[in-house]
Amino acid sequence: MRGADLLNFAWQVVRGSPGRTFLILLAMGIGVAAVVAVTSLGEGARLYVVNQFGSLGTNLVIVLPGRSETAGAMPGVLVGKTPRDLVLEDALALKRSHAVRRIAPLIVGAGDVRVGALRRETPVVGTTADFIEVRRMEMAQGRFLPEGDPRQSQPVCVIGTKVASELFGTRQALGEWLRIGDRRFRIVGVLARQGESLGFNTDEIVIVPLAAAQALFNTESLFRVLVEAKSREQIAYAREDVEEIIRLRHEGERDVTVITQDAVLATFDRILRALTLAVGGIAAISLAVAGILIMNVMLIAVTQRRREIGLLKALGATGRQILLAFLTEAVLLALGGAALGVAVGQLARNVALQLYPAIPFQAPWWALIAAPATAVITAMLFTIVPARRAARLDPVQALSRR
Amino acid sequence: MIRLAGIERTFIVGEEAVHALRGVNLEIAQGDYLSIMGPSGSGKSTLLNVIGLLDRPNAGTYKLDGRDVTGLDDDELARVRREKIGFVFQFFHLVPRLTAAQNVELPMVLAGIDPSARKPRLAQLLAEYGLEDRARHRPDQLSGGQCQRVAIARAMAMNPSVVLADEPTGNLDRHTGQEVMAVLERVHHNGGTVLLVTHDPEIGSRAHRRLRMIDGAVVADERS
């Protein structure tokens, strides 16, 4: 029997019983759609996190005071016990490494920000002029903190767009003064809207010079130091240098945690990929259910088509040909179901995209291959038993019954 | 052409052995027109199935066109059946979802014949059996006589050595039955070998050679 004829024969069967075909397409379609949709969600979450880390800045190495034995935790979660504070001098010393391009020490606290009668509690970040380069942020208006000795404090600040609109409304914020605690700062710049990155919304912060923050919060200890390596390849060297410099300065104690963006990213990437794979696998169970349905339908078909199978044998069909005919039929149904499922899954993804435009939902390529492939393989596996039963049918008995 | 020697066929029904065929010896020549008659249970259909290679004898040898086909495996039997044997059944056994033309074409499709070679043969068969204007109809849109004509055309598709007809008129009224017999006899007139199983003496007596079976044995073999 020629391939085209086999296909045509199976197609006739599929077309000949639309109700049955519809049922199988539905079952297979739901299975494949579930896999595509669920992995789209997982992949969307992964890409979202990856993008969030990317927006932190490139080639970033983050230094936190305190030592943590936990690998790859989120920077914000790490609150190590600090035997020795990380101070500005430590941060400045990091510049000695050849692998380091820039550093930005950070002090973070909550400040009581007032303009006239308006007051607002916002996060206040104390840092240096390089911060904007390290974090790859843009200015909407004015300029960032001035260059100069980070030990000297100037009464200037930079504010996020949300702070600007809440404190000044439509009025021009640039050049105005605001109070944080008992200190006055002149606004020299407004940050461009950037949105949230890792739970830290830069639209809602006020940035002041490091020395001013030290005085405001009455502390010398840094929240963390952002270090930018000279290139991606230099990240590992920068990390080694940072650890060594701090160790030497802290009398041989390795009491800081150094996180490279790559490491954190890789961990998240791994976790979310595994998660996507797992939920995809769970969704694939519905494919197995669809496979069992196909088996049942095929078993019924073998019983219903006994006479036809007997006839085909009488006309000279070999057992192999009959087996192939049933398998082809199953594959056709599975392919149809898979196509339907991928279409519905993509539709679900588009709906999710409409609802949550920030998260880049998309089915990973492996799911788009694996789901239809699983559907076809399941269909074939579950058809083998009924098809073999058909192939072994005794033609005399099959033909004798009406 | 067909040579059966000492054919035995035993079925086990419950704990009893039923001898459907006992030591059947039979020679059928090319171009024979032969009927097998006998009461039900006499082994006519079993003999037909053995000749048609659908059933295997428990003992004896069967030579078809000079070749011993007794010991062939299932796939080889299917191949011989495809090329040398045409079946016509009492209940037509047409594939309900296929058109008349597709049913006639089926043996050629199963044999893997190229569509370009199938087409002229199909047209020839449809014309020969008066089915041209019914070619696109499905079996449920055809009368019993037309169905049987389709079945005969299908049996002839591969130019078989022998056409085996099992009660071909059993499911038709008298008049249509006569028509179908005329079609089968045309196969014979064109040089084909026809073997007919029937319990209708009127139909059976039309054949030139008439076998009578009782209890699994051939008891009479008349020629006219």
Interface residues (C-beta under 8 A of the other chain):
Chain A: M1 R2 A4 D5 F9 Q12 V13 R15 G16 R307 E308 G310 L311 L312 K313 A314 L315 G316 A317 T318 G319 R320 Q321 P395 V396 L399 R402
Chain B: N49 G52 L54 D55 D74 D75 A78 R79 R81 R82 E83 F87 F89 F91 H93 V95 P96 R97 L98 Q102 L106 P107 V109 L110 A111 G112 D114 P115 R154 M158
